[in-house]
Amino acid sequence: MVHVMAPKPAERRLPLFFNVDTSVGTGGQNTSMDDILLVQYFLSLIGKHSPDRAKFFPLTQIPVTGKLNQETSAGIMFLQQDAGASPDGRVSVARGYRYGGVAFTIVQLNFKVKGLFPQKWPNIEEMPECPKFLDLACRRALVGDVS
């Protein structure tokens, strides 16, 4: 299940971010549809809305289904390589902003999406093609029960 994390001390550019509860991708637990959907949706948004669309084109090919697939694992590796991290194809649960000297992959995803949609952040439901199930999961993470 998706949750919001606000590490202390806060990072001014991203004081809170959406985190995963279980690892997603190659060698990950892949047990939460919410977590997989969040990663897929963020990767897809980056691919479709980045100013450098040609560079991030592979990310546009990721199906946003909530089920792990090869495109998602490849997209995670692509993003990790682009960020200068050691690519393992897995999004791990962040325990803060960084693991060693590099931002957790989930934090990188949040930074990129916030940068693309600064006026809408953190309102994922206002972003293009937000899956209804993810919208509900993120609302629960931000405000609690939304039934």
Secondary structure as GFF3:
##gff-version 3
##sequence-region A 1 147
A	DSSP	beta_strand	3	5	.	.	.	ID=ss1
A	DSSP	beta_strand	17	19	.	.	.	ID=ss2
A	DSSP	beta_strand	24	25	.	.	.	ID=ss3
A	DSSP	alpha_helix	33	49	.	.	.	ID=ss4
A	DSSP	alpha_helix	57	60	.	.	.	ID=ss5
A	DSSP	alpha_helix	70	82	.	.	.	ID=ss6
A	DSSP	beta_strand	90	91	.	.	.	ID=ss7
A	DSSP	beta_strand	98	99	.	.	.	ID=ss8
A	DSSP	beta_strand	102	103	.	.	.	ID=ss9
A	DSSP	alpha_helix	105	116	.	.	.	ID=ss10
A	DSSP	three_ten_helix	124	126	.	.	.	ID=ss11
A	DSSP	alpha_helix	132	143	.	.	.	ID=ss12
###
